[in-house]
Amino acid sequence: MKKTLFMIHGMCGGVWCWENYITYFEGKGYRCITPTLRYHDVDPKASPEPLLGTTGLLEYAEDLEREIKTLDDTPIIMGHSMGGLLAQILGSRGLAEALVLLTPASPHGINALKFSVLKSFWGVMTKWGFIPRWGFWRNPHRLSFGKAVYSMMQLLPENEQKAAYRKFVYESGRAAFQIGFWLLDPRSASKVDETKVTCPVLVIAGKEDRITPPSVVNKVAEKYRHVSKYREFENHSHWVIGEPWWEEIADYITEWLNRNIE
């Protein structure tokens, strides 16, 4: 029976983010399931669904859990960026045979607000670069092209940067707030009980990543040190699923899965 990879995209993304990995892992004999987060299956040129702004991590996780429970096997959950945090939440619910976290967003208790992270989201949180944008946590948002390149795609060729950005949709202000400002979140939506994560966990960081810096990603791996393996790749940034030499990371994941999954 084929092993199932349940692949969760990150902020502003969709199934398109996984195109390289779907082709690669299906070629290795895996069955790839690629859900789209709530309100993300839309035309990037369209106005965002107003409810998106107040849709949080727990709503995303609820949808994903429901879909996982329809499967006929326990999947390997792979998540990129915010999808990596959602994978951690689902893993703590006993829904994964293994977790593969690609440049994952960090859970409650880990300070992710480094300078480069604040710079990445500065336009979301302020007006004209200096006036606080009150209520950003309840409105949809999307990074500008310049900030998307700075924070996530600086290693992509320019034509690929533009092609990817044209597919970006709006993201939830609530979810961004729950990740970055977890101390102020009354629901503690990003909280993960590490003692309930008992499956093998692979945590991948890119040395040049600015939106989930390797120093933060390493702390994610430390949280699950009883079951985790951490690997940092040089010459890689946040967009490890599509930037040049993405195959070396996919190859490493394959080798790790072969060693850790029966």
C-alpha positions as CSV (number, residue, x, y, z in Angstrom):
1,M,0.0,0.0,0.0
2,K,1.3,3.4,-0.9
3,K,2.2,5.7,2.0
4,T,0.2,9.0,2.1
5,L,1.7,12.4,2.2
6,F,-0.7,15.0,3.5
7,M,0.9,18.3,2.3
8,I,-0.2,21.6,3.9
9,H,0.7,24.9,2.2
10,G,1.6,28.1,4.0
11,M,0.3,31.7,4.1
12,C,-1.1,33.1,0.9
13,G,-0.5,29.7,-0.8
14,G,-2.4,26.9,-2.4
15,V,-2.0,23.5,-4.1
16,W,0.3,25.2,-6.7
17,C,3.0,25.5,-4.0
18,W,3.5,21.8,-4.0
19,E,3.8,21.2,-7.8
20,N,7.5,20.2,-7.6
21,Y,7.0,18.0,-4.5
22,I,3.9,16.3,-5.9
23,T,5.8,15.2,-9.1
24,Y,8.8,14.2,-7.1
25,F,7.1,12.2,-4.3
26,E,4.5,10.5,-6.6
27,G,7.5,9.4,-8.6
28,K,8.8,7.8,-5.3
29,G,5.5,5.9,-4.9
30,Y,3.8,8.1,-2.4
31,R,0.1,9.2,-2.6
32,C,0.0,13.0,-2.3
33,I,-3.0,14.7,-0.7
34,T,-2.9,18.5,-1.1
35,P,-5.7,20.3,0.8
36,T,-6.4,24.0,0.3
37,L,-6.9,26.1,3.4
38,R,-10.3,27.6,4.0
39,Y,-10.9,30.7,1.8
40,H,-7.7,30.1,-0.2
41,D,-9.2,28.4,-3.2
42,V,-10.0,31.7,-5.0
43,D,-8.8,33.8,-7.9
44,P,-5.8,35.8,-6.7
45,K,-7.1,38.8,-8.5
46,A,-10.4,38.7,-6.6
47,S,-11.2,40.5,-3.4
48,P,-10.7,38.4,-0.3
49,E,-13.6,36.7,1.5
50,P,-14.3,39.0,4.5
51,L,-14.5,36.1,6.9
52,L,-10.9,35.2,6.1
53,G,-9.5,38.0,8.3
54,T,-10.9,36.4,11.5
55,T,-10.3,32.7,10.5
56,G,-7.6,31.4,12.8
57,L,-5.3,28.5,13.2
58,L,-7.8,26.4,15.0
59,E,-10.4,26.8,12.2
60,Y,-7.7,25.7,9.6
61,A,-6.7,22.8,11.8
62,E,-10.4,21.7,12.3
63,D,-10.8,21.5,8.5
64,L,-7.6,19.6,8.0
65,E,-8.4,17.1,10.8
66,R,-11.8,16.4,9.3
67,E,-10.1,15.6,5.9
68,I,-7.4,13.4,7.5
69,K,-10.1,11.4,9.3
70,T,-11.6,10.5,5.9
71,L,-8.4,8.8,4.8
72,D,-7.9,5.0,5.0
73,D,-4.5,5.3,6.6
74,T,-2.5,7.6,9.0
75,P,-0.6,10.0,6.8
76,I,2.8,11.5,6.9
77,I,2.0,15.2,7.4
78,M,4.2,17.6,5.6
79,G,3.8,21.3,6.1
80,H,5.6,24.4,4.8
81,S,5.7,27.7,6.7
82,M,2.4,28.2,8.5
83,G,1.5,24.8,7.2
84,G,4.4,23.5,9.3
85,L,2.7,24.9,12.4
86,L,-0.6,23.4,11.4
87,A,1.2,20.1,11.0
88,Q,2.5,20.4,14.6
89,I,-1.0,21.0,15.9
90,L,-2.3,18.0,14.0
91,G,0.6,15.8,15.1
92,S,-0.2,16.6,18.7
93,R,-3.7,15.2,18.1
94,G,-2.2,11.8,17.1
95,L,-3.1,12.2,13.4
96,A,0.4,11.7,11.9
97,E,2.7,8.7,11.2
98,A,5.5,11.3,10.9
99,L,5.9,15.0,10.6
100,V,8.0,16.8,8.0
101,L,8.3,20.5,8.9
102,L,9.7,22.7,6.1
103,T,10.8,26.1,7.4
104,P,7.9,26.0,9.8
105,A,6.2,28.8,11.7
106,S,6.8,28.5,15.4
107,P,4.3,27.6,18.1
108,H,3.2,29.3,21.3
109,G,6.2,29.9,23.6
110,I,8.9,30.6,20.9
111,N,9.7,34.2,20.1
112,A,9.7,34.5,16.3
113,L,9.8,38.3,16.1
114,K,13.3,38.8,14.9
115,F,14.2,41.9,12.9
116,S,13.8,40.3,9.5
117,V,10.4,38.9,10.5
118,L,9.2,42.3,11.7
119,K,10.5,43.9,8.5
120,S,8.7,41.3,6.4
121,F,5.3,42.1,8.1
122,W,5.9,45.8,8.7
123,G,3.6,46.8,5.8
124,V,0.8,44.6,7.2
125,M,1.1,46.0,10.7
126,T,1.5,49.7,9.8
127,K,0.3,52.5,7.5
128,W,2.9,54.3,5.4
129,G,5.5,52.5,7.3
130,F,5.2,54.2,10.7
131,I,1.6,54.5,11.9
132,P,0.3,51.3,13.6
133,R,-2.5,49.6,11.6
134,W,-5.1,49.1,14.3
135,G,-7.1,45.9,13.7
136,F,-4.7,44.1,11.3
137,W,-5.5,41.0,13.3
138,R,-9.0,40.8,12.0
139,N,-8.5,41.7,8.4
140,P,-7.2,39.8,5.3
141,H,-3.7,40.8,4.2
142,R,-1.2,40.1,1.5
143,L,2.5,41.0,1.5
144,S,3.6,43.4,-1.3
145,F,5.7,41.9,-4.0
146,G,8.9,43.5,-2.6
147,K,8.3,42.1,0.9
148,A,7.4,38.7,-0.4
149,V,10.7,38.6,-2.3
150,Y,12.6,39.9,0.7
151,S,11.1,37.5,3.2
152,M,10.6,34.3,1.2
153,M,11.7,34.2,-2.4
154,Q,15.0,36.1,-2.7
155,L,16.9,33.1,-4.1
156,L,14.4,32.6,-6.9
157,P,15.1,34.0,-10.4
158,E,13.1,37.2,-11.0
159,N,10.8,35.6,-13.5
160,E,9.9,32.9,-11.0
161,Q,9.4,35.4,-8.3
162,K,6.8,37.2,-10.4
163,A,5.1,34.0,-11.5
164,A,4.8,32.8,-7.9
165,Y,3.6,36.1,-6.6
166,R,0.8,36.3,-9.2
167,K,-0.6,33.2,-7.5
168,F,-0.5,34.6,-3.9
169,V,-4.0,35.0,-2.3
170,Y,-4.9,37.0,0.8
171,E,-4.2,35.6,4.2
172,S,-5.8,35.8,7.6
173,G,-4.8,38.6,9.9
174,R,-6.0,36.5,12.8
175,A,-3.7,33.6,12.0
176,A,-0.7,35.9,11.6
177,F,-1.5,37.5,15.0
178,Q,-1.8,34.1,16.6
179,I,1.6,33.1,15.4
180,G,3.5,36.3,16.0
181,F,1.7,37.6,19.1
182,W,0.8,34.4,20.8
183,L,1.3,35.9,24.3
184,L,-1.8,38.2,23.6
185,D,-4.0,35.5,22.1
186,P,-6.7,34.5,24.5
187,R,-7.3,31.3,22.6
188,S,-3.6,30.3,22.6
189,A,-4.4,28.9,19.2
190,S,-0.7,28.2,18.3
191,K,-0.1,26.2,21.5
192,V,1.2,22.7,21.0
193,D,1.7,20.1,23.7
194,E,5.1,18.6,22.7
195,T,4.6,15.6,25.0
196,K,1.7,14.5,22.7
197,V,3.9,14.6,19.6
198,T,5.2,11.0,19.7
199,C,5.8,10.3,16.0
200,P,9.2,11.0,14.2
201,V,9.6,14.7,13.3
202,L,12.0,16.1,10.7
203,V,12.6,19.9,10.9
204,I,14.2,21.6,7.9
205,A,15.6,25.2,8.0
206,G,17.1,27.4,5.3
207,K,20.2,29.3,6.4
208,E,19.1,32.4,4.4
209,D,15.5,32.3,5.6
210,R,14.2,35.7,6.8
211,I,10.6,35.0,7.7
212,T,11.2,31.8,9.7
213,P,14.9,32.3,10.6
214,P,17.0,29.2,11.3
215,S,17.5,30.3,14.9
216,V,13.7,30.1,15.4
217,V,13.3,26.9,13.4
218,N,16.0,25.3,15.5
219,K,13.9,26.1,18.6
220,V,11.0,24.3,17.0
221,A,13.2,21.2,16.6
222,E,14.3,21.5,20.2
223,K,10.7,21.6,21.4
224,Y,10.3,18.0,20.0
225,R,13.9,16.9,20.7
226,H,12.6,13.6,22.1
227,V,11.6,12.6,18.5
228,S,13.0,15.2,16.2
229,K,15.9,15.5,13.7
230,Y,17.0,19.1,12.7
231,R,18.7,19.9,9.4
232,E,19.8,23.3,8.2
233,F,20.6,23.7,4.5
234,E,23.0,26.4,3.2
235,N,22.1,28.2,0.0
236,H,18.4,27.9,0.8
237,S,15.9,30.4,2.0
238,H,12.2,30.1,2.9
239,W,10.9,28.8,-0.4
240,V,12.6,25.4,-0.1
241,I,9.7,23.8,-2.0
242,G,10.6,25.6,-5.2
243,E,13.9,27.6,-5.1
244,P,17.0,26.3,-7.0
245,W,18.3,22.9,-5.8
246,W,15.0,22.1,-4.0
247,E,15.7,18.5,-5.1
248,E,18.5,18.1,-2.5
249,I,16.0,18.8,0.3
250,A,13.4,16.4,-1.3
251,D,16.1,13.7,-1.5
252,Y,17.1,14.2,2.2
253,I,13.4,13.9,3.2
254,T,13.1,10.7,1.2
255,E,16.1,9.2,2.9
256,W,14.9,10.2,6.3
257,L,11.4,8.7,5.7
258,N,13.0,5.5,4.5
259,R,15.0,5.3,7.7
260,N,12.1,6.3,10.0
261,I,8.9,4.9,8.5
262,E,8.2,1.2,8.2
